[in-house]
Structures are given as structure tokens and as C-alpha cells.
Amino acid sequence: MAQLLPYLNFPGTTREAMTFYASVFGGEVGFSTYGEFNAAPEGHPAYDAIMHSQLTGGGATLMAADAVENFGPPVVYGNNISLSFVGPEEELFRGYFDALADGGTVIMPLDKQVWGDIYGAVVDRFGINWMFNIEVASAESA
């Protein structure tokens, strides 16, 4: 089932922020670092940074990551929130992605990622950040 979820970016304070939000809203929060995904080598400034965090509970899901140099744009408050489509609907999401990219800027083309899903990001012509995570395992088992 397709979902549209908020995605927050922080300047290296994702763990602190998401732990705080979990204390406010309840639920379970998980963290994955760039190092755990082998996306940054040991000793690199991004190695221990949060590549993905997810808080789930109370009927809501909130996702976040650290904005790390060379791994995306720096945090500018006001544009540090993205809308993220998550689900197995590849054809639907590719259509959305292409439509939003028309007149916009593709940040990362839709492509298979280290976690196994297809992911891409685009900024539309109005300056809104969009992320797409096509769940390959879900689509294959559906």
C-alpha cells in the first residue's frame, strides 16, 4: 500500500531529535548509520551519521536523517522537510517521479539501492523535495 510520509533532515542531530520525538509521541524509533550500510568508510565524517531513522507509533510514522556533506544538500531550515512516497507501487511511483521532475531537478535518479529497494529524489518546479522508496521485496511477494 502506498504511503506519503514526512522526512526530516537535521544537521547531525537526528538521533537526539528522534529520541526526543519518541519521548513526546511514544512509539518505537530505529536508527541506521552510513557505516552500517557501507555507504561511508570507517573514519569518514559520515560513518556514524544517521542515514535513516524511523519513528513508528500512535498511528503515525516520522522519518529522518542527518544531512552530511557530500551525501545531500546542507540543512537550510524551511527546506529540511521532504515528502516521501513509500510502497511497492513501482509503475505509479515512476509516473509521479517523472511528472514531478518535469520542470524540476532530479537529485537522485530512481535506482536500486544498498538496502534492496529502488530509491530516488527530486525537487519539483515549486521547490518541494520529494523522495520515492519502491519496496522491491514487498512488490516481489505481492
N, C-alpha and C positions, 0 to 999 in steps of 0.2 A: 504494500500500500504506500503510495507516495505521501510524503510529509514535507511541509515547509517549516524550517526551523531557524531560529535566530542563532548567529555565530558571532561571538565577540572576539576581538583581538586586544591583547594587553602588551605593554612594553616590558615583558619579563616578569609580570606579577600574576600570571594566570593561576598558579597553584594557590596563592593567597586569596585571590578574588573568588575562585570557585569554591574553596573551602568556606569562605565567608557566606557565599550564596547558599551552600548546603546547610549552614547553621541557621540561616534565615528561613529557607523554604523546606528544609528536610530533604530526604531522598538520598540516593547513592551517587557519589562522584568518583570518577576514574580518571587517571592521567596516563598518557603515553609520551615519552620523550623522543626527540630526534634520534638520540643514540640507540634507543630500543628498536627503532625501525631501520637502523643503519643508514639513516639519511644524513648523518654528520659523523665524521670520525672522532674518536676519543681525543680530547684535547681541544677540539673546535669549540668556539663560544656557544654554538647551538646544541652541543651534545646533551646537556642536561636541561635544555629548554623544553617547554611543553609543546609538542607537535599537535596534540589533540587532547581535549578534556571534555567529558560529558557528565552533566548532572541530570539524573532522571528521578522523578518523584512528584507526587501531588498532581498528576495529570499533565505535567509539562516536561519538556526537555530543553536544556540550555547547553550549548556547546561553545568552546573557547580554545584559543591557542596563543602562545607567545609570538609576537611579531619580532622575528630575528633578522638581522641584516643578511642579505643575500638569499633569504627564504621568503620574500614577500615585501610589500611596502611597509615603511615605518608607520607606527601608530600616530594618527592625527585624530584627536578627539572630535567626533562628529562623523567621521567616516570609518570608525573602527568596528562597525557592525555590518555583517553580511547576511543575506537571506540565503538559506541553504536548502536545496531540494535533496531529499534522501529517499531512496526506494529502488525497486528493481525495474522500473518502467523505462528501459533504455530508449526506445523509439520516442516516447513522449518527452523525456528529458533532453534528448538530442535536438528535437524540434524547438523546445524552449530555448536551449543554449544558442542555437543558430539565429533564432529571432532576436534574442537579446544582444547578440554580437553584431547584428546589422546596425551600423552607425555607432557601435560601442568599441570596446577594446578587449580582446581576448588576453587574459592574464596567463592562463594555463590551458592549453587545448585538452579536450576530453581524451583521456588515455588511461591505460591500465597502470595502477599504482602498486607500491610495495606491499600494501595491506590487502591486495587482491581485487579491489573494486576499481571501477572506472571513475575518474575524478577530473573536473575541470572548473575553471573560474573565469568570469567575465564581468566587466564593468559596462553597464548599459549606457546608452546615449544621454541619460539623465544623471549619470554619476552614481547609480546604485550598484553595490557589489553583490554579485550572485555566485553561489557555489553549487555544484552538482556532484553528488556521490551516487553512482549507479551501483547498487548492491549486486554483484555478479553471482555470489553464492545463492542469494535469495532467488534470483532470476532462473538459475540453473535447476533449483529444486522445486520451482513453481510448476 
